[in-house]
Amino acid sequence: ASVVESGGGLVQVGGSLRLSCEVSGRTFSNDAAGWYRRAPGNRPELVASILYNGMTDYKDSVLGRFTISRDNAKNSLYLQMNRLRPEDTAVYYCVVGDQLATLDYGTWGKGALVTVSS
């Protein structure tokens, strides 16, 4: 299986970015999926997840600002990030797996750097 992110970049505080992730080599429509991020010096944290049935969940600090979505026909996962803050600066990873409970051990992409400048 392969997972490839795109869409990272530099944005000013309050701006928006959309991350995309293309999944290949597995039946994505059956997968749980999520976006993790790792800020410098920190461990990766799950910021948004989506189940095979479309049910979503968010880390409190991004709730209302970030939206996770999926297009099973395109084997793709997305993260729309609005009202970005400096503390959102991190490498963002797309991860897919069989279950949400074991997503940490799923298939990870190489990451996309998001930098929010003040």
Buried (B, 14 or more C-beta within 10 A) or exposed (E): EEBEBEBBEEBEEEBEBBBBBBBEEBEBEEBBBBBBBBEEEEEBEBBBBBBBEEEBBBBEEBEEBBBBBBEBEEBBBBBBBBEBBEEBBBBBBBBBBBEBEEBEEBBBBEBBEBBBEE
